Amino acid sequence: MGGNSWNSVAISIQKRNFDPTERTSEFGRWMIDIYEGLKAALWLVVSLDPELWDISLRSLRVTLTALVVASVIAIPLGTYLAVQRFRYRRFVISLINALMGLPPVVIGLLVYILLSRSGPFGVLNLLFTPTAMIIAQVIIITPVIASIAHQAMRELWAEYHDLLISLNTTKWQRIVTLIRDGRRNLLTAALAGFGRAIGEVGAIMIVGGNIDQVTRVLTTAIALETGKGDFALALGLGFVLIGIAIVVNLAIHTLSRTEREGRW
């Protein structure tokens, strides 16, 4: 990674790691790495490192965009599966549950093939762009959100079934009602998708390419620094990633006012 502040952090880490007085045991080295990681994270944040902010904002932009798109697809789908009965319903539910465990690397490979120059969508030139990363993340987290949403809406539908049927509501009115009244359960589903997306690295590395100032995000930056041997700096970036995930979760809970209504 470029930048004078990044280089100074790396140099201080290397000096610390090669101090023979501190490499006395495996536990000691582990504690040193944790300490240096915390120090590196604090320094990068306090110094307002421009590259860190660029990577962090790109990570949030890609993940939140994928989360919105996936939620628009998955939440109505999960609610529809809870309300509507049709012939292959059980098969569709089983398929969604199975897709939750699909390896992200495989999804990244499939998206790479589709978006490559020789693929059917190669003319769009989306490979190695943030858009390709968003597409991969949408495919990864949509089954997660849909499955959790279906479980939540199925229980809510059992409570609302008789009332909504007696009111002679249409299918879409039932779906909208369940989504509105079950929004806090759906928030949990969305947060599960966010957690899965923000920590994704395999598919993102394949379709994004980890290009500096273009597709590099926090997870791929951590993988890069680990490969270079800067474990403490990688830990520092990891702590920044954890901090972002916590802040986003707390912000969503605060905006939804779950803690004010005793529904935390």
N, C-alpha and C positions, 0 to 999 in steps of 0.2 A: 504494500500500500504506500502511496505517496504522502507527502506532507511532512514538514519539519517536526511537528508535534508528534506524529506517529513514529518517526525515526528516533526521536529522543526517548520516547517510551520504550521502544524496542531495545535501544542501546543500554538503558538503565536496567532493563530486565535481564539482558545477557550478562551484564556485569554481576548482577545479583545471583544469577543461576550458577555462575562459575566460581563463586566464593567458596573455597574448600571448607571454611569453618561452618558453613550452613548446610553442607551436603553430608550430614552425619547419619541420616537414616532415611528410609522411605517415607516415614510419617513426616519427618522434618521437611523433606522436599515437597511433599504434598501441601503442607501448611504454608510453605514459602510461595508456592504457585497460587494458592488461594489468596494470600495476602497481596501478592503482586497483581493478581487479577483485579482485586478490589481497588487497588491503588491506580491501576491503569484505567479502569472504568471511571473512577472519580475524576482523574485528570482529564480524560477525554470529554467528559460532560462539563466540568467546571471551565475548561479552556475554550468551550464552544467550538470544538474542532469542526471545521466546515465539511470535511469528508465524512465524519461520523454522522452529522446531521443530514447530509445528502443521502447516505445509505439508509439511515433510520426512516427518513421521510419516504424514501422509495419503498422500503419494506412495508410501511403502513399503507401507502397508496395502493400497492399491488394486493395486499391481503384484504384490506377493507373493500376494495372494488370487487374482488372475487367473492367476498362474504355477501355483499349485497346481491350480486347476480345469483349466487347459489341459493340464497334465502328466498328470492323471488320465485325460483323454480321449486325448491324443496318443500317449503312450508305449505303452499297450496296442494302439492302432490301428496304430502303426508296426511293432510287433513282430508283430502278426497278419498284416500285409501281407508281412512277411518269411517267415513260416512257412507260411501258407495259400496255396494256389493255387486260383483260381476264375476264372470266365469274364471278368469285367470288371476283373480285378486291375490290369492295365497302365493302364487308363483311370483308375482311382481314384488310382493313384500319380501319373500325369501331372496329374490335377486338383489333387492336394495340392501338387505342385511349382509349378503355375501360380498357386495361391492365395497362395504365398509372396510373389509380386510384386504382389499386389492393393494398390492405393493405400489407405493408411489413411483418407484423407479420404472415399473412397467408402464404406468400411465404416462410418465415423461417420455419414454421411448415411443409409445404410440402417437403422442402428440408431435414428437420430433419427426416421425415418418410422415404424418399427415401434412405438416407444415414445411417439410424440406423441399428443395427445388424440384425433386423428382416425384413429390407427393401430389395428391389431388388439390391441395390448397397452397402449393408453392408459389403460385402467381401473386399471392397476397403479400409475400415478403414479410411474414410475421415472425419467422424463426429468429431467435436471439434478440427478442424485444420484450418489454414488459407485458405486452398484450399476450404473447405466448405463455408467459409465466402465469398470467391471470387465468387463461384457458385451462392450464394444467391444474391450478388450484381449485377452480370451479368443479372440475371433474372429480377431484379428490374429496372435497368436502360436501358436495351435494348429497351423496348417500348417507353421510353421517347426520346431517341436519334433517333429511327426510325421515330417517329411521327413528330418531329421537322425537321428532314432531308427530309421527304416526302413533308412537306409544302414548304420548301425552294427550293427543286428540282422541284416541280411542277411549281412554278413561273418561274424558270430558263428554264425549258423545253418549256414553252409557248413562250419564246424569241428565243430559239435555234431550235425549231421544224422544221420550213421550211428549214433552212440552213442544218441541219443534214440529213433531208430526201433527199434534192436535191443532197447531196454528196454521197448518196447511202451507208451510213454507216451501220454497223451491230448493233445489239441490244447492245452488250457489248461495242462497240466503243462509242455509245451514252452515256452509263452509265459512262464510264471512263472520257469522255469529261465533262460531267456535274459535276462529283465529282471534277475534277481538277479545273474547272472554278468557282465552287461554294464552294471552300474549306473554305472560311471565314464564310459563313453561316453554314457550317458543323462544324466549330470550335465552334460556338455558341451552336450547338446541343450537342457537346461533353462536353462543359463546364457545360451545364445544367445537363448532366448525372453525371459529377464529383461532382457537388454540391449536387445532390440527394444521391450519394454513400457515400461521406465523412461524411455526417451527419446522416447516418443510424445507428440505435441502436437496434431496435426490432428484426429484422431477424438475425443480427449479434450476439446478445445475445443468441438466441435460438440455432443456429448451431455452434457457436464458444465457448459458455460456459463461456466467460470472464475469461479464465485461465491465471493466472499471468505468464508472460514471454513466453507465448505460443500464446494465442489468444486475449489478452487484448489490446484494441485500445482506442483511446481518448474518443469516445462516451460511451463505456462501462465503462471506468474509471470514467467519469463524473457521470454516473448513480450510480456507486458504492459509490463514495464519497458523493453524495446527500443522498443515503440511510443511510450512516453512520452519517449524520448530519453535515458534513464539507462543508457547502454551499459556503463559500468563496473559499476554495480550489477547489471545483467543478467549480466555476466561473473562477478561474484562469486557469484551464484546458480548459474551454470553450473559454477563450480569446486566448489561444494557438491554439486551433482548428480553430478559426476564422482567426488568423494570417496566419496559414498554407494555408487555403483556398484562402486568398487574395494573398499571395505570389505565389501560383501555377497559379492562374488566370493571374496575371501580367506577370509571366514568359512566359506563353503560348502566351499571346498577344504580348510580346516583340519578342519572337522567330518567330512568324508569321508575324511580321513587320506591323501589322494593323495600328498602330499609325503613322508610317512613310508615309503611303499612304493615310492618311486622311479617313480611313475606320473604325475608332474606334467605 
